[in-house]
Amino acid sequence: MAKLVASGNAMPDSPGKFAMMKEMGAANAAMAKGDMRGACKSYVRAQQISGQKS
């Protein structure tokens, strides 16, 4: 948990930030597996979440 806060301390703490970081993690995992469609979907979802919260 401490690592999560340290890596994301540029944004204020919020449920949206956590959801966004989870989507970015999913996008990275999908990309590592070579699943570009899955990575794009997760990335777009993360962008939407960050847009709503800011």
Secondary structure, 3 states (H helix, E strand, C coil): CHHHHHHCCCCCCCHHHHHHHHHHHHHHHHHHCCCHHHHHHHHHHHHHHHHHHC
